[in-house]
Amino acid sequence: MPVIERIDLYHVAMPLISPWRTAYGEDAVIESVLVKMSGGGMVGWGETSPLASPTYSPEWAAGVFHTAKRWLAPRLVGQDITSGRQLQERLALVKGNYFAKAGLDTAWWDLHARLQQQPLHRLLGGTNPEVVVGADIGVMDRIEDLLAEFGKAVTAGFTRVKLKFRPGWDLPMIRAVRKAFPDTVVHIDCNSGYRLEDADLFRALDEFNLAMIEQPLAHDDLIDHAALQKQIRTPICLDESITSLDRTRQALALGSCRYVNIKPGRVGGLTNAVAILDICRRSGIPCWVGGMLESAIGVAHCLALATLPGFSYPADIFPSSRFYRRDLGVPEITLSGPSHIRALDEPGIGTVPDPDALARMTVETWSSV
């Protein structure tokens, strides 16, 4: 692997077609940080999308940009990084800041794959470029609107539907969905909106045959999730609480979950994502790939990850048209069939930013040279 010669950062703001509403708030624009890494005459691209404010996690896009600029990128420029593990070791001096690290890690993997003239999914060990994906529906104003969107997802052939779930948009919503769609695979995502004192609500959900309840309790909790899982039949899936390999190991030891959602951005990049998948696979815990409404750059990395054996539940990976009128990356992400997206067979992730779109959406930039 050649020396990393240069790193460029782009803090971008990508307008959504319509606001995305969850238990932690509402986003009309997705703020993200793109990383361009140069070496050996090639360029690799990475992305990390912690959102505009520290509401999903303690990190936020402007903070990630400055952390990467001030502390992380300088530790890599001029270095001959030969593996993802070595890159993570170089960044380990900085505690936490997993989203910031993820942008650099994913850029390195794309650069490495391009230099090897291999698709990233193949370099990672993926076995099937066709990835099964699901549909997601956020909080809406009326249940009637939700049922209409749900029906569109079923008609389009999606094999499962995920519903955002928060106080005021909870049991009556699920009851209406199950009455209209009794057989569709459904799970709910609480985005840390509840506490252990709400156990009665989650026990009531057992009757609706949900595939899982995603992150019902606090974003940094493992212990209360373990207590709740003992009280309910529906599997708990951890998302926000899984930020590292050690946190995963602790969650499995405590019995905090029966599923794990792996997002490259949230766990520090593809290197850590693969390690988390491995420990879950050895422990018999099924995994699936999540996303953060990234551009096609970040989605392409998620697609490459999702091709690995061990991911057994439809991924949160979306065609570009689901959230954006025009994606920042080209080519855009499209469905290859009902409930399927195919990882590209070009070297690396097979996707790059469109220069005009990148210039239009960029809030601030930084270069190591």
QUIJOWO-V687954 format. One record per run of one state. SS is the DSSP state (@ for helix, = for strand, . for the rest). FROM is the first residue (numbers start at 1). TO is the last residue. Records with the same first field share a line. If there is no record, write none. Layout:
SS->FROM-TO ; FROM-TO
//
This chain:
.->1-5 ; 23-24 ; 40-41 ; 49-60 ; 76-83 ; 92-97 ; 116-118 ; 125-129 ; 134-134 ; 138-142 ; 156-159 ; 165-165 ; 167-168 ; 170-170 ; 181-184 ; 190-195 ; 209-212 ; 215-222 ; 232-235 ; 239-244 ; 255-258 ; 263-269 ; 284-285 ; 290-295 ; 307-310 ; 312-314 ; 316-319 ; 323-328 ; 331-336 ; 338-339 ; 343-347 ; 349-351 ; 354-354 ; 368-369
=->6-22 ; 25-39 ; 42-48 ; 119-119 ; 130-133 ; 135-137 ; 160-164 ; 166-166 ; 169-169 ; 185-189 ; 213-214 ; 236-238 ; 259-262 ; 286-289 ; 311-311 ; 315-315 ; 329-330 ; 337-337 ; 340-342 ; 348-348 ; 352-353 ; 362-367
@->61-75 ; 84-91 ; 98-115 ; 120-124 ; 143-155 ; 171-180 ; 196-208 ; 223-231 ; 245-254 ; 270-283 ; 296-306 ; 320-322 ; 355-361
//
